[in-house]
């Protein structure tokens, strides 16, 4: 990579993310586990789910599973049903 962003990385700043974060990728996703792992390990309240029969469009390829996981995450995180979400 060249240009102004060649040495840029968000990885050192992931510890600043304080909200619950859902990370979803597919088993056949272009965003492979090696790309997702630093997000999962760097964000304090991260949950990582890999869907076994999906590429990068899990919401389309496995909608019941995807939206079930999303709904459960929102409920468990207190982000569903009108809960207040505060921004920094």
Buried (B, 14 or more C-beta within 10 A) or exposed (E): EEEEEEEEEEEEEBEEBEEBBBBBBBEEBEBEEEEBEEBBEBBEEBBBBBBEEBBEEBBEBBEEBBEEBBEBBBEEBEBEEEEEEEEE
